[in-house]
């Protein structure tokens, strides 16, 4: 039996005498199958312990590449910093590239620099485009695992996706709106920050399908773009809302909600219900002011923890399951908003 541990150490781990362990290791007679299993298990346990002890001194660098408004990027960085002290199997060092708008070429060049510099893993929030898919596959081929965050990238060899079950979130939004507006006819504004974010597309597809089934008298006005950035979102909506007088609900999938509310006010529109995503600082203030009715919130710290777990498993430093669970949307109201610390 192959091993690299002293017989005394194996015997101590197995709870057997050294002579018995010696007989097992050298394949001698008069050894029961149960005893062989105890020795085999002891060696496996010692191997795992050795890996954990070695990992404590190992330093791993992980790169976060995030296209998102600053208010959300701050939450991602804060979540990563909060999770780091909980990881005892390695010394993890995150590095961040965060921009409000990152076009394909910027993302691709950023990932190329990371590959040249070296990385133990990339956590990526980016658009689902052919160039970015190719860049992800290039990283994977170079043995740099990629985890997609919040919004997935399809058709790639990336390690896993961590984030919300977006289709379920879209159906939840449809349910909340259907219960609020009942049989009232009218328009529903559904906003996405960018065309290329697969997660928002999944939300919208599920939302439209569920709403059509539950409230066929409602019609959806879909607006895409603005990146969740205040000025761009306001400019986009000022044109999209012209001529709409029967708006009864809003489902905001991509942020920029203060700008959306201001654009609605400029047009004299006051919907019965406004459903938004993510408990960032701005949305927390808006829901406590009564300007948002519901926030579909997911545990970003859990997502980041799952991302680190997937990276550690990839590098053989963790026995955690390879598949990561999706986050379930938590429906927040002004009455159950959790305590919150502003990140600057």
Buried (B, 14 or more C-beta within 10 A) or exposed (E): EEBEBEBEBBBBBBEBEBEBBBBBBEEEEEBEEEBBEBBBEBBEEBEEEEBBEEBEEBEBBBBBBBBBBEBBBBBBBBBBEBBBEEBEBBBBEBEBBBBBBBEBEBBBEBBEEBBEEEBBBBBBBBBBBEEBBBBBBBBBEEEBBBBBBBBBBEEBEBBBBBBBBBBBBBBBBBBBBBEBBEEEEBBBBBBBBBEBBBBBBBBBEBBBBBBEEBBEEBEBBBBBBBBBBBEBBBBBBBEBBEEBEEBBBBBBBBBBBBBBBBBBEEBEBEBBBBBBBBBBBBBBBBBEEEBBBBBBBBBBBBBBBBBBBBBBBBBEBBEBEEEBEBBEBBBBEBEEBEEEEEBE
